[in-house]
Amino acid sequence: MGRDGNEYIDYIQGMGPNLFGHAPEFVTRQVEQDMRKGYIFAAQFERELEVAELALEMIPLEDATVRFASSGTEIDQLVIRLMRGYTGRPKYLKFEGHYHGWMDSVNYSIHPPLDQAGDASSPNVVGESAGMDAGTAESIVVCEWNDVEALERAFAQNPGQIAGVIMEPILANTNCIMPLPGYMEAVKRICSENGALLCFDEVITGFRVAAGGAQEYLGVTPDLATYAKSMAGGFPVAMLAGRSEIMEILGNGTVYHGGSFNSNVMTMAAAYASLKHIADAGQKFYTELNGRGLHLMDGLREAAGQAESKLHVQGVGSVFSISFTTKPEIVSWRDHARNCDDAMYARFARAMLEQGVRLSSNGRIHMSSAHTDEDVQQTVAAAHKVLRTL
Ligand SMILES: Cc1ncc(COP(=O)(O)O)c(C=O)c1O
Protein backbone atom coordinates (compact mmCIF):
# COMPACT_ATOMS: atom_id res chain seq x y z
CA MET A 1 0.00 0.00 0.00
CA GLY A 2 1.43 3.42 -0.95
CA ARG A 3 1.04 6.62 1.10
CA ASP A 4 -1.57 7.77 -1.39
CA GLY A 5 -3.71 4.77 -0.46
CA ASN A 6 -3.05 2.98 -3.76
CA GLU A 7 -2.40 -0.75 -3.43
CA TYR A 8 -0.21 -2.75 -5.80
CA ILE A 9 0.59 -6.39 -6.42
CA ASP A 10 4.37 -6.19 -6.63
CA TYR A 11 6.34 -8.40 -9.03
CA ILE A 12 9.53 -6.32 -8.80
CA GLN A 13 10.15 -7.46 -5.21
CA GLY A 14 13.31 -5.38 -4.94
CA MET A 15 14.47 -6.93 -8.28
CA GLY A 16 14.52 -10.35 -6.64
CA PRO A 17 15.67 -10.20 -3.01
CA ASN A 18 12.18 -10.25 -1.47
CA LEU A 19 11.70 -13.99 -1.83
CA PHE A 20 9.14 -13.92 1.01
CA GLY A 21 7.54 -10.57 0.08
CA HIS A 22 8.07 -7.28 1.91
CA ALA A 23 9.28 -7.33 5.54
CA PRO A 24 8.56 -10.96 6.43
CA GLU A 25 7.97 -11.16 10.17
CA PHE A 26 10.33 -14.12 10.77
CA VAL A 27 13.24 -12.18 9.23
CA THR A 28 12.50 -8.96 11.13
CA ARG A 29 12.23 -10.89 14.41
CA GLN A 30 15.59 -12.64 13.94
CA VAL A 31 17.35 -9.40 13.01
CA GLU A 32 15.86 -7.55 16.00
CA GLN A 33 16.91 -10.33 18.32
CA ASP A 34 20.47 -10.78 17.04
CA MET A 35 21.37 -7.11 16.67
CA ARG A 36 21.06 -6.51 20.40
CA LYS A 37 24.38 -8.34 20.82
CA GLY A 38 26.30 -5.94 18.57
CA TYR A 39 26.34 -5.01 14.88
CA ILE A 40 29.81 -5.72 13.53
CA PHE A 41 32.65 -7.71 15.05
CA ALA A 42 35.23 -8.01 12.24
CA ALA A 43 35.63 -11.59 13.41
CA GLN A 44 33.79 -14.83 12.87
CA PHE A 45 30.74 -15.49 15.03
CA GLU A 46 28.40 -18.41 15.52
CA ARG A 47 25.52 -17.20 13.36
CA GLU A 48 27.88 -16.80 10.43
CA LEU A 49 28.94 -20.42 10.73
CA GLU A 50 25.31 -21.49 10.95
CA VAL A 51 24.49 -19.61 7.74
CA ALA A 52 27.46 -21.22 5.98
CA GLU A 53 26.39 -24.68 7.13
CA LEU A 54 22.76 -24.17 6.13
CA ALA A 55 23.74 -22.84 2.69
CA LEU A 56 26.20 -25.65 2.03
CA GLU A 57 23.61 -28.24 2.95
CA MET A 58 21.29 -26.79 0.30
CA ILE A 59 23.61 -26.30 -2.65
CA PRO A 60 24.95 -29.24 -4.68
CA LEU A 61 28.63 -28.06 -4.73
CA GLU A 62 30.58 -30.67 -2.80
CA ASP A 63 33.62 -30.24 -0.57
CA ALA A 64 32.92 -26.50 -0.63
CA THR A 65 33.60 -23.53 1.61
CA VAL A 66 32.13 -20.02 1.49
CA ARG A 67 32.95 -16.30 1.78
CA PHE A 68 30.42 -13.57 2.52
CA ALA A 69 30.12 -10.04 1.13
CA SER A 70 27.40 -7.43 0.85
CA SER A 71 26.29 -7.33 -2.80
CA GLY A 72 26.21 -9.37 -5.98
CA THR A 73 28.56 -6.93 -7.69
CA GLU A 74 31.18 -7.35 -4.97
CA ILE A 75 31.04 -11.10 -4.88
CA ASP A 76 31.40 -11.32 -8.66
CA GLN A 77 34.51 -9.11 -8.41
CA LEU A 78 35.90 -11.55 -5.91
CA VAL A 79 35.24 -14.62 -8.00
CA ILE A 80 36.95 -13.11 -11.05
CA ARG A 81 39.99 -12.21 -8.95
CA LEU A 82 39.98 -15.72 -7.47
CA MET A 83 39.78 -17.39 -10.90
CA ARG A 84 42.78 -15.35 -12.07
CA GLY A 85 44.67 -15.93 -8.82
CA TYR A 86 44.11 -19.67 -8.92
CA THR A 87 45.00 -20.25 -12.57
CA GLY A 88 47.57 -17.48 -13.03
CA ARG A 89 45.85 -16.51 -16.28
CA PRO A 90 44.91 -12.92 -17.23
CA LYS A 91 41.47 -13.13 -18.94
CA TYR A 92 37.96 -14.24 -18.13
CA LEU A 93 35.08 -15.10 -20.43
CA LYS A 94 31.58 -13.66 -20.13
CA PHE A 95 28.53 -14.02 -22.36
CA GLU A 96 26.47 -11.42 -24.17
CA GLY A 97 23.22 -10.66 -22.35
CA HIS A 98 24.60 -11.75 -18.93
CA TYR A 99 24.89 -9.29 -16.04
CA HIS A 100 27.47 -9.57 -13.27
CA GLY A 101 27.19 -6.18 -11.59
CA TRP A 102 28.00 -2.60 -12.43
CA MET A 103 31.81 -2.47 -11.90
CA ASP A 104 34.30 -1.54 -14.63
CA SER A 105 35.56 -5.10 -14.93
CA VAL A 106 32.18 -6.63 -15.81
CA ASN A 107 29.94 -3.87 -17.15
CA TYR A 108 30.47 -4.97 -20.75
CA SER A 109 28.30 -6.47 -23.50
CA ILE A 110 25.22 -6.89 -21.35
CA HIS A 111 22.74 -5.45 -23.81
CA PRO A 112 25.01 -3.90 -26.48
CA PRO A 113 23.36 -2.04 -29.38
CA LEU A 114 23.45 -4.37 -32.39
CA ASP A 115 25.33 -1.85 -34.51
CA GLN A 116 28.20 -1.96 -31.96
CA ALA A 117 28.07 -5.64 -31.00
CA GLY A 118 30.10 -6.89 -34.00
CA ASP A 119 29.94 -10.30 -35.59
CA ALA A 120 28.19 -12.95 -33.48
CA SER A 121 31.06 -15.37 -34.14
CA SER A 122 33.49 -13.02 -32.38
CA PRO A 123 31.55 -10.31 -30.53
CA ASN A 124 33.02 -6.91 -29.65
CA VAL A 125 33.59 -6.11 -25.98
CA VAL A 126 31.13 -3.22 -25.63
CA GLY A 127 31.22 -0.97 -22.54
CA GLU A 128 27.81 -0.17 -21.08
CA SER A 129 28.65 3.13 -19.36
CA ALA A 130 30.61 6.31 -19.84
CA GLY A 131 33.56 6.77 -17.51
CA MET A 132 34.76 3.17 -17.34
CA ASP A 133 38.45 2.26 -17.28
CA ALA A 134 39.09 1.32 -20.93
CA GLY A 135 41.92 -1.05 -19.93
CA THR A 136 39.54 -3.51 -18.31
CA ALA A 137 38.11 -4.52 -21.70
CA GLU A 138 41.42 -6.14 -22.64
CA SER A 139 40.98 -8.93 -20.11
CA ILE A 140 37.48 -9.89 -21.24
CA VAL A 141 36.51 -12.40 -23.91
CA VAL A 142 32.85 -12.04 -24.92
CA CYS A 143 31.00 -14.98 -26.40
CA GLU A 144 27.45 -15.84 -27.54
CA TRP A 145 25.67 -18.02 -24.97
CA ASN A 146 23.99 -21.34 -25.78
CA ASP A 147 26.44 -21.93 -28.63
CA VAL A 148 28.97 -24.72 -27.97
CA GLU A 149 31.07 -24.00 -31.07
CA ALA A 150 31.35 -20.31 -30.17
CA LEU A 151 32.81 -21.25 -26.79
CA GLU A 152 35.24 -23.74 -28.32
CA ARG A 153 36.34 -21.06 -30.79
CA ALA A 154 36.83 -18.47 -28.02
CA PHE A 155 39.15 -20.84 -26.14
CA ALA A 156 41.03 -21.70 -29.34
CA GLN A 157 41.56 -17.99 -30.06
CA ASN A 158 42.91 -17.36 -26.53
CA PRO A 159 45.09 -20.38 -25.76
CA GLY A 160 46.14 -20.61 -22.11
CA GLN A 161 44.73 -17.13 -21.45
CA ILE A 162 41.27 -17.71 -20.00
CA ALA A 163 41.18 -18.20 -16.21
CA GLY A 164 37.49 -18.93 -16.05
CA VAL A 165 34.01 -18.64 -17.47
CA ILE A 166 31.24 -16.82 -15.61
CA MET A 167 27.59 -17.12 -16.60
CA GLU A 168 24.03 -16.84 -15.41
CA PRO A 169 23.01 -20.51 -15.64
CA ILE A 170 19.46 -19.42 -16.38
CA LEU A 171 19.70 -16.13 -18.27
CA ALA A 172 17.36 -14.13 -16.05
CA ASN A 173 18.75 -10.77 -17.17
CA THR A 174 17.73 -11.38 -20.79
CA ASN A 175 14.26 -12.84 -21.36
CA CYS A 176 14.85 -15.62 -18.80
CA ILE A 177 16.48 -17.81 -21.44
CA MET A 178 17.06 -21.45 -20.48
CA PRO A 179 20.24 -23.30 -21.50
CA LEU A 180 19.70 -25.62 -24.44
CA PRO A 181 19.78 -29.36 -23.64
CA GLY A 182 23.38 -30.50 -23.23
CA TYR A 183 24.81 -26.97 -23.31
CA MET A 184 25.81 -26.78 -19.63
CA GLU A 185 27.47 -30.18 -19.76
CA ALA A 186 29.39 -29.04 -22.85
CA VAL A 187 30.52 -25.83 -21.12
CA LYS A 188 31.75 -27.83 -18.16
CA ARG A 189 33.67 -30.18 -20.44
CA ILE A 190 35.24 -27.35 -22.46
CA CYS A 191 36.33 -25.51 -19.29
CA SER A 192 37.90 -28.62 -17.89
CA GLU A 193 39.67 -29.50 -21.18
CA ASN A 194 41.14 -25.99 -21.24
CA GLY A 195 42.14 -25.83 -17.57
CA ALA A 196 39.66 -23.00 -16.89
CA LEU A 197 37.29 -22.65 -13.93
CA LEU A 198 33.52 -22.47 -14.29
CA CYS A 199 31.47 -20.07 -12.16
CA PHE A 200 27.70 -19.90 -12.04
CA ASP A 201 26.42 -16.46 -11.12
CA GLU A 202 23.42 -17.55 -9.08
CA VAL A 203 22.68 -14.06 -7.78
CA ILE A 204 19.14 -14.37 -9.17
CA THR A 205 18.65 -18.13 -9.38
CA GLY A 206 20.25 -19.09 -6.04
CA PHE A 207 17.68 -20.12 -3.39
CA ARG A 208 14.97 -18.99 -5.84
CA VAL A 209 14.52 -21.64 -8.54
CA ALA A 210 15.29 -24.45 -6.04
CA ALA A 211 16.98 -24.74 -2.65
CA GLY A 212 20.12 -25.71 -4.58
CA GLY A 213 19.54 -22.98 -7.18
CA ALA A 214 20.18 -23.52 -10.88
CA GLN A 215 22.76 -26.22 -10.09
CA GLU A 216 20.00 -28.36 -8.66
CA TYR A 217 17.46 -27.31 -11.28
CA LEU A 218 19.77 -28.08 -14.22
CA GLY A 219 21.78 -30.92 -12.67
CA VAL A 220 25.19 -29.43 -13.48
CA THR A 221 27.70 -28.37 -10.79
CA PRO A 222 30.32 -25.67 -11.43
CA ASP A 223 33.64 -25.10 -9.59
CA LEU A 224 32.40 -21.85 -8.04
CA ALA A 225 29.06 -20.12 -7.54
CA THR A 226 28.00 -16.67 -6.39
CA TYR A 227 24.80 -15.80 -4.52
CA ALA A 228 23.14 -12.65 -3.22
CA LYS A 229 19.60 -11.43 -3.79
CA SER A 230 17.35 -14.20 -2.50
CA MET A 231 19.45 -15.46 0.37
CA ALA A 232 18.49 -12.95 3.05
CA GLY A 233 14.87 -11.90 2.56
CA GLY A 234 15.83 -8.44 1.25
CA PHE A 235 18.95 -7.74 3.36
CA PRO A 236 22.27 -7.07 1.58
CA VAL A 237 24.23 -10.33 1.73
CA ALA A 238 26.31 -12.06 -0.90
CA MET A 239 28.14 -15.37 -0.81
CA LEU A 240 30.79 -17.13 -2.84
CA ALA A 241 30.82 -20.92 -2.59
CA GLY A 242 33.55 -22.97 -4.17
CA ARG A 243 35.58 -26.13 -4.06
CA SER A 244 37.76 -25.86 -0.97
CA GLU A 245 40.92 -26.53 -2.98
CA ILE A 246 40.30 -23.27 -4.90
CA MET A 247 38.91 -21.32 -1.94
CA GLU A 248 42.02 -22.08 0.09
CA ILE A 249 43.99 -19.28 -1.59
CA LEU A 250 41.37 -16.84 -0.32
CA GLY A 251 41.61 -18.24 3.19
CA ASN A 252 45.41 -17.97 3.28
CA GLY A 253 45.40 -14.43 1.86
CA THR A 254 47.07 -15.20 -1.49
CA VAL A 255 43.97 -13.64 -3.05
CA TYR A 256 42.86 -10.64 -1.03
CA HIS A 257 39.28 -10.01 -0.05
CA GLY A 258 38.11 -7.26 2.30
CA GLY A 259 34.96 -5.39 3.34
CA SER A 260 34.07 -3.83 6.70
CA PHE A 261 30.44 -4.80 6.41
CA ASN A 262 30.90 -8.40 5.27
CA SER A 263 28.87 -10.79 7.43
CA ASN A 264 27.59 -8.22 9.87
CA VAL A 265 25.13 -9.29 12.54
CA MET A 266 21.97 -7.95 10.88
CA THR A 267 22.55 -9.46 7.48
CA MET A 268 23.66 -12.81 8.86
CA ALA A 269 20.55 -12.89 11.05
CA ALA A 270 18.42 -12.22 7.97
CA ALA A 271 20.24 -14.90 5.96
CA TYR A 272 19.88 -17.39 8.81
CA ALA A 273 16.13 -16.73 9.17
CA SER A 274 15.64 -16.99 5.38
CA LEU A 275 17.59 -20.21 4.84
CA LYS A 276 16.12 -21.81 7.97
CA HIS A 277 12.63 -20.92 6.75
CA ILE A 278 13.31 -22.60 3.40
CA ALA A 279 14.98 -25.64 4.99
CA ASP A 280 12.10 -26.12 7.44
CA ALA A 281 9.45 -25.82 4.70
CA GLY A 282 11.27 -28.39 2.54
CA GLN A 283 10.35 -29.05 -1.10
CA LYS A 284 6.84 -27.65 -0.49
CA PHE A 285 8.30 -24.12 -0.52
CA TYR A 286 9.49 -24.44 -4.13
CA THR A 287 6.56 -26.51 -5.32
CA GLU A 288 4.28 -23.65 -4.26
CA LEU A 289 6.53 -20.78 -5.38
CA ASN A 290 7.24 -22.25 -8.83
CA GLY A 291 3.68 -23.59 -9.12
CA ARG A 292 2.10 -20.18 -8.56
CA GLY A 293 4.51 -18.64 -11.07
CA LEU A 294 3.68 -21.29 -13.69
CA HIS A 295 0.02 -20.63 -13.07
CA LEU A 296 0.59 -16.92 -13.70
CA MET A 297 2.55 -17.70 -16.89
CA ASP A 298 -0.34 -19.86 -18.16
CA GLY A 299 -2.87 -17.13 -17.30
CA LEU A 300 -0.86 -14.50 -19.16
CA ARG A 301 -0.51 -16.79 -22.20
CA GLU A 302 -4.25 -17.33 -22.22
CA ALA A 303 -4.91 -13.57 -21.96
CA ALA A 304 -2.49 -13.00 -24.86
CA GLY A 305 -4.21 -15.67 -26.95
CA GLN A 306 -7.67 -14.20 -26.41
CA ALA A 307 -6.53 -10.66 -27.20
CA GLU A 308 -4.44 -11.84 -30.17
CA SER A 309 -1.50 -10.09 -28.53
CA LYS A 310 2.23 -10.72 -29.06
CA LEU A 311 2.72 -10.97 -25.28
CA HIS A 312 5.19 -13.78 -24.65
CA VAL A 313 6.38 -15.39 -21.39
CA GLN A 314 9.35 -17.65 -20.81
CA GLY A 315 11.39 -18.87 -17.86
CA VAL A 316 10.69 -20.95 -14.79
CA GLY A 317 7.83 -20.35 -12.36
CA SER A 318 9.65 -18.42 -9.64
CA VAL A 319 11.34 -16.10 -12.13
CA PHE A 320 10.22 -15.45 -15.69
CA SER A 321 10.11 -12.73 -18.33
CA ILE A 322 7.39 -10.96 -20.26
CA SER A 323 8.19 -9.58 -23.69
CA PHE A 324 6.31 -8.77 -26.89
CA THR A 325 7.33 -10.90 -29.85
CA THR A 326 5.89 -13.24 -32.45
CA LYS A 327 8.74 -15.73 -31.93
CA PRO A 328 7.86 -18.88 -29.96
CA GLU A 329 11.09 -18.55 -27.94
CA ILE A 330 13.83 -15.97 -27.52
CA VAL A 331 17.26 -17.63 -27.42
CA SER A 332 19.86 -14.85 -27.06
CA TRP A 333 20.34 -11.11 -26.47
CA ARG A 334 20.64 -10.53 -30.24
CA ASP A 335 17.43 -12.44 -30.76
CA HIS A 336 15.73 -10.23 -28.16
CA ALA A 337 17.15 -7.03 -29.69
CA ARG A 338 15.94 -8.04 -33.17
CA ASN A 339 12.57 -9.51 -32.32
CA CYS A 340 11.12 -8.01 -29.13
CA ASP A 341 9.09 -4.83 -28.99
CA ASP A 342 10.41 -3.17 -25.81
CA ALA A 343 8.31 -0.03 -26.35
CA MET A 344 5.17 -2.16 -26.37
CA TYR A 345 6.28 -3.84 -23.12
CA ALA A 346 6.82 -0.40 -21.54
CA ARG A 347 3.25 0.59 -22.50
CA PHE A 348 1.95 -2.72 -21.11
CA ALA A 349 3.81 -2.24 -17.79
CA ARG A 350 2.48 1.33 -17.49
CA ALA A 351 -1.10 0.21 -18.15
CA MET A 352 -0.75 -2.69 -15.68
CA LEU A 353 0.40 -0.21 -13.01
CA GLU A 354 -2.83 1.68 -13.50
CA GLN A 355 -4.61 -1.63 -12.82
CA GLY A 356 -2.65 -2.10 -9.56
CA VAL A 357 0.07 -4.46 -10.83
CA ARG A 358 3.70 -3.37 -10.45
CA LEU A 359 6.00 -4.84 -13.13
CA SER A 360 9.74 -4.24 -13.61
CA SER A 361 11.09 -2.12 -16.46
CA ASN A 362 13.03 -5.08 -17.92
CA GLY A 363 10.10 -7.52 -17.99
CA ARG A 364 11.40 -9.85 -15.27
CA ILE A 365 8.81 -11.21 -12.86
CA HIS A 366 9.92 -12.26 -9.36
CA MET A 367 7.44 -14.44 -7.53
CA SER A 368 7.49 -14.35 -3.74
CA SER A 369 5.99 -16.76 -1.25
CA ALA A 370 3.74 -13.87 -0.12
CA HIS A 371 1.92 -13.86 -3.48
CA THR A 372 -1.43 -15.60 -3.28
CA ASP A 373 -3.67 -17.38 -5.78
CA GLU A 374 -5.90 -14.33 -5.59
CA ASP A 375 -2.99 -12.04 -6.58
CA VAL A 376 -2.39 -14.27 -9.60
CA GLN A 377 -6.07 -14.16 -10.58
CA GLN A 378 -6.16 -10.35 -10.23
CA THR A 379 -2.99 -10.02 -12.31
CA VAL A 380 -4.39 -12.21 -15.08
CA ALA A 381 -7.69 -10.26 -15.02
CA ALA A 382 -5.72 -6.99 -15.32
CA ALA A 383 -3.73 -8.43 -18.26
CA HIS A 384 -6.99 -9.41 -20.05
CA LYS A 385 -8.22 -5.84 -19.66
CA VAL A 386 -4.97 -4.15 -20.66
CA LEU A 387 -4.21 -6.39 -23.66
CA ARG A 388 -7.64 -5.70 -25.16
CA THR A 389 -6.86 -1.98 -25.28
CA LEU A 390 -3.12 -2.01 -25.97
C1 LIG B 1 22.98 -12.23 -12.18
C2 LIG B 1 23.40 -11.02 -11.39
N1 LIG B 1 24.65 -10.94 -10.95
C3 LIG B 1 25.07 -9.90 -10.22
C4 LIG B 1 24.23 -8.85 -9.92
C5 LIG B 1 24.72 -7.68 -9.11
O1 LIG B 1 24.15 -7.73 -7.84
P1 LIG B 1 23.97 -6.41 -6.95
O2 LIG B 1 22.91 -5.58 -7.58
O3 LIG B 1 23.61 -6.95 -5.60
O4 LIG B 1 25.29 -5.71 -6.93
C6 LIG B 1 22.91 -8.90 -10.36
C7 LIG B 1 21.97 -7.80 -10.06
O5 LIG B 1 20.90 -7.67 -10.63
C8 LIG B 1 22.48 -10.01 -11.13
O6 LIG B 1 21.24 -10.08 -11.62
The ligand as an ORCA input file, in Angstrom:
! r2SCAN-3c Opt
* xyz 0 1
  C      22.983    -12.232    -12.178
  C      23.402    -11.024    -11.390
  N      24.648    -10.945    -10.950
  C      25.072     -9.901    -10.219
  C      24.227     -8.850     -9.922
  C      24.720     -7.682     -9.115
  O      24.149     -7.732     -7.841
  P      23.974     -6.414     -6.955
  O      22.913     -5.583     -7.580
  O      23.609     -6.946     -5.597
  O      25.291     -5.713     -6.929
  C      22.906     -8.896    -10.358
  C      21.971     -7.800    -10.057
  O      20.904     -7.673    -10.631
  C      22.480    -10.009    -11.131
  O      21.240    -10.084    -11.620
*
